[in-house]
Every structure is written in structure tokens, then in C-alpha cells.
């Protein structure tokens, strides 16, 4: 059967020396371990944060600050003169215009977020994964004998009918037309060497499938392995008919997503595999970026910047006009009413202000 897989010893990744066809494989140094490694190099497990430093805050006690000959809060300022007891109306509180400012800030943040997300999803490298360089067609269903069985779990990490894993694998199938299958292999099932793993996965493919449209992924656990550690080896092979989809670039995409989610220790082991297959399948079929998409993104960014600039300019002009009107009103209200004319005029103005209160 024209399949093959890469692999590696427990301490390193690499290609298989027993197969002329390519697949993929490698080893782990442990999720959550502090030591480094090959492809799946471990990451520090973290731990508690330690904070140091000192410095007391403001001391309590003691007399209150002194203000101009007495202790306590400063006296209120004297009321402003009004030229012989004229009528004074307190001006209305000036609007700060914060509401529109907040809206503009939120709009700018949303635009930036959209641009970053769009660039990441289109170019691929922004999110730390390999981007697609080929336009691929979904594998014809005639090459795949579809099965409702998606994995074997000798380790008990998935359990039975794990919908998270099944949904992720089915997403990969719906995107690529290739039906994946996962085997979690216990430590005592296979000898701990690359040759034995190559032989196991080839034999397993022949036992499971009668077609060349599947992808078989095996995780070979090491002794005393755990879901949150995963110190074992991984290996996958694909059927001959899948090579129109699973070319070298597609394999790199899959492996880069696997590494990305392997390094994310916030994910449970079922989420790790589900997200790897679901997201890599979509990325494999996305195809390369075309110049028209780049132009559309650039035009959208420029348009958004222009709209934000125009809104901000309008908002500043509106705010300045309202402030000017408020200042003119305050200056008028601060004038003694006698300056407006006779007592009759004063009474009319007083009645007018009283009506506005």
C-alpha cells in the first residue's frame, strides 16, 4: 500500500527510514514540562507568581492639613459680586461630550480588531501557523468508505463517544474530504522504537481501511504518560488518493496547528486534537492569498481611517461650538441685571430666567 510516515525516537523527531512515502511524525518533550525538546518542545508549567517589594503607603493619623489659619477643609470661596444685589442664576453644568468620544474609541478598537483578525486569517503567519500556498479541491467521496467510528482510545483519555473529538475530526472531513482516524496507543502495545511504530501504523491502516482516502494519526504514549504531560511520540500516514489534498504544504499546515495547540496547555487533550483537525482542515482548503483580497483589505482600512477622522473632526467642531455658546451664556448671566436697563426690563428678564429654571 502506497503510504508512509515520518517518525522519530522518543528523544527527537524526524522522517521514517522504513517508508518511501511521506507522512509526518515526531516526539514530545512534555506538555507542561520545563525542558525543551524537538517539534513538540515543552513549555514551562508555570506556577505561582512571586511578588516582592515594599514601601508603605501614606501614614494615617496626625492633624489635618492647615489652611490659612485654621485646620480642616478650606473655607468655601466667597460668592461672586453681582453689582448691588441683582438676580443670579447658576449656569447649567457643561456637557463634556464624553459619550461620542467613547463611541469613537470603541469604533477604532473594533476596526483595529477586525483588521488584525482579517490579516491573521488571510495570511496565516500572523497566528503562528503555516499558510496555504496551493488551491486545493476537496477529495471526491468515491475514494472514502465513510465510517461512524473516529478513534480508538487505549489510554482512556477520550473515553467513549467524545463529541468534542468527533466534531473536530468531522470538521476536517467536511473541509478536505479525507476522513481522519486517531489511535491513542498504550505504552505496552508497541516497542519503544521508530521501526516498531512504523510497522504498527502501516498494519493498523490496512486493518481499519480498505480505501486510500483516510488519514491515520497515532499517538504512542510513553511510560507513566498523562494527558496534561504527553511525553510520547506521534505519527500519521495518509492514503495514496489523498495526496492531491495532503501535499507537503498541507502537511506543514496540519503539523503547525498541532504544535500550536499542543503548546496551549489551557486546552484539554480532547480539545487539543479537535482544534488541530478542525482548524487545519479549513486552513488547508483556504488557498493562497490573492492580490484582490489585499486591495480590498487596504481599501477597507483606508476607508475606516477616513470615516473615523471625519467623525472626530465633526465631534470636535460640535463640542467647540457648544462650549462657546455655554461661555456666552455664562458671561451674560454673570452681568448685573441693572446693566440691562430699567426696572421693567429687569423684571421681564427675571421672569424669563424664572421660566427657564
Secondary structure, DSSP 8 states (H G I E B T S, - for coil): ---------TT-----SS-SS--EEEEB--TT-SS--STB---------------------S---EETTEESS---------TTT------------HHHHHHHHHHHHHHHHHHHHHHHHHHSGGGTS----S------GGG----S--EEESSSSS-SS-HHHHHHHHHHHHHHS-EEEEEEE-GGGS-SSHHHHHHHHHHHHHHH-SSS-EEEEEEE--TT--TTT--SEEEEEE-GGGGGTS-HHHHHHHHHHHHHHHH-TTS-HHHHHHHHHHHHHHHHHH----HHHHHHHHHHHHHHHHHHHHHHHHHHHHHHHHHHHHHHHHHHHHS-GGGG-SHHHHHHHHHHHHHH-
